[in-house]
Amino acid sequence: MEETNQIETRRTVLFRGQSLTLLGNELKTEEKAPNFRVLDNEMMPMKFRRTYSGKTAVILSLPSLDTSVCDIETRRFNREAEKMGPNVEILAVSMDLPFAQKRWCGAANIQRVKTYSDHLKADFGKSYGVLVKELRLLARAVFIIDKSGTVKYVQLVPEITDEPDYESALGALKQMVK
């Protein structure tokens, strides 16, 4: 009988240079986008497939809207959304509580990005492989899901405190919505 050695790969990101563990499976392009359940700003549940089926969705995975990098990133995607037209939905998912997200969006005048909270069960974080074990926050990432529900773009930012590569993500999105 042959023994097989399975080596589990530890997926990590950095936070100020310190290595942290990611929980959940790594999401790859051309896979079916996992469904997930989060809370909207009114504390109501939102199921991704039910709400965004048939639409192109950009999902921003953020540690917290109350940090400077998340603030900059969300504002940037809010501005860019205006150029993408009504068939592109941009979601920002974080562990922030729904009422904190609502307050932040009002103060920042965010109109096009919809914020969702994963604080209750970390369903998004686990499903998309971006839940940081040591902090119970989400790693910084950008996912683009096409109208058929297929993952077309994945960018996991190696250092959580860095901004994503906007040009790469927006370039991929523009190619999809031509």
C-alpha positions in Angstrom: 0.0 0.0 0.0 1.5 3.3 -1.1 1.4 6.2 1.4 0.6 9.6 0.0 1.9 12.7 1.6 -0.5 15.6 1.2 1.1 18.9 2.1 -1.3 21.6 2.9 -0.2 25.0 1.5 -0.5 27.8 4.0 -1.8 30.9 2.3 -0.7 34.1 3.8 -0.8 37.9 3.5 1.3 40.5 5.2 0.2 43.2 7.7 2.9 45.7 8.2 5.4 43.0 7.2 4.0 40.3 9.6 2.8 37.1 8.0 -0.9 36.2 8.6 -2.9 33.2 7.7 -5.8 33.2 5.2 -8.7 30.9 5.8 -10.8 29.4 3.1 -10.0 28.1 -0.4 -8.1 30.2 -2.9 -10.4 31.5 -5.5 -9.2 31.2 -9.1 -10.3 32.7 -12.4 -12.8 30.7 -14.5 -14.4 29.1 -11.4 -18.0 29.6 -10.5 -18.2 32.5 -8.0 -19.2 31.2 -4.6 -22.5 32.4 -3.2 -22.2 34.2 0.1 -24.5 35.8 2.7 -23.7 39.2 4.3 -25.7 42.0 5.9 -26.6 45.3 4.1 -26.5 48.7 5.8 -30.0 48.1 7.2 -28.9 44.8 8.9 -30.9 42.8 6.3 -29.3 39.7 4.8 -28.0 39.8 1.2 -27.3 36.7 -0.8 -24.9 37.4 -3.6 -26.4 35.2 -6.3 -30.0 36.2 -5.7 -29.1 40.0 -5.7 -26.4 40.2 -8.4 -27.3 37.4 -10.8 -26.9 38.5 -14.4 -24.8 41.5 -13.5 -21.1 42.2 -13.7 -19.9 42.6 -10.1 -16.7 44.0 -8.7 -16.2 42.8 -5.1 -13.7 44.8 -2.9 -12.6 42.8 0.1 -11.5 45.4 2.7 -10.2 45.2 6.3 -12.1 48.3 7.5 -13.7 51.3 5.8 -12.4 53.4 8.8 -8.8 53.1 7.6 -7.1 55.4 5.2 -6.3 52.8 2.5 -9.8 51.4 2.5 -11.2 54.9 2.4 -9.0 55.8 -0.6 -9.8 52.5 -2.4 -13.6 52.7 -1.9 -13.7 56.4 -3.0 -11.6 55.5 -6.1 -13.9 52.7 -7.2 -17.0 54.9 -6.5 -15.6 57.5 -8.9 -14.7 54.8 -11.5 -18.2 53.2 -11.3 -19.7 56.3 -12.8 -17.7 55.5 -16.0 -18.8 51.9 -16.1 -22.5 52.4 -16.5 -25.5 50.8 -14.8 -24.7 47.2 -15.6 -21.6 47.1 -13.3 -22.2 46.7 -9.6 -19.4 47.5 -7.1 -19.6 45.9 -3.7 -17.3 46.6 -0.7 -17.3 43.8 1.9 -15.7 44.3 5.3 -16.1 43.2 8.9 -17.3 46.6 9.9 -20.8 46.7 11.5 -23.6 47.7 9.1 -24.4 51.0 10.9 -20.7 52.0 10.8 -20.7 51.3 7.0 -23.8 53.4 6.6 -22.3 56.2 8.6 -19.1 56.1 6.6 -20.9 56.0 3.2 -23.0 59.0 4.2 -19.9 61.0 5.4 -17.9 60.0 2.2 -20.9 60.6 -0.1 -20.6 57.1 -1.6 -23.3 56.6 -4.1 -22.3 53.7 -6.4 -20.4 51.3 -4.2 -22.7 49.2 -2.0 -21.2 48.2 1.3 -21.8 44.9 3.1 -20.8 43.5 6.4 -19.4 40.0 6.9 -19.1 40.4 10.7 -21.8 37.9 11.6 -20.5 34.6 10.1 -17.5 35.6 7.9 -19.3 33.7 5.1 -17.8 35.9 2.4 -14.3 35.7 3.9 -14.3 31.9 4.1 -16.0 31.4 0.7 -13.5 33.7 -1.1 -10.4 32.7 0.9 -9.7 36.1 2.4 -10.5 35.7 6.1 -7.4 36.6 8.1 -7.3 34.0 10.9 -5.3 36.1 13.4 -7.3 39.3 13.1 -10.8 38.1 12.0 -10.6 40.8 9.3 -10.7 40.4 5.6 -7.6 40.7 3.5 -7.5 43.3 0.8 -8.5 41.8 -2.6 -10.5 42.6 -5.8 -12.7 40.1 -7.5 -14.6 40.6 -10.7 -17.5 38.3 -11.5 -19.1 38.3 -14.9 -22.8 38.2 -15.8 -22.8 34.4 -15.8 -21.4 34.2 -12.3 -17.8 33.2 -13.3 -14.8 34.6 -11.6 -12.9 36.6 -14.3 -10.3 38.5 -12.2 -8.7 38.0 -8.8 -6.2 40.3 -7.2 -5.1 39.5 -3.6 -3.0 42.4 -2.4 0.1 40.8 -0.7 0.4 43.6 2.0 -2.9 44.5 3.5 -1.8 48.1 4.1 -1.1 48.6 0.4 -3.7 49.8 -2.2 -4.7 47.4 -5.0 -3.3 47.7 -8.5 -6.2 49.9 -9.8 -5.1 49.9 -13.4 -5.0 46.1 -13.6 -8.4 45.7 -12.0 -10.1 48.6 -14.0 -8.4 47.4 -17.2 -9.9 43.9 -16.7 -13.3 45.4 -16.0 -13.2 47.6 -19.0 -12.4 44.6 -21.2 -15.5 42.8 -19.9 -18.0 45.7 -20.3 -17.0 46.8 -23.8 
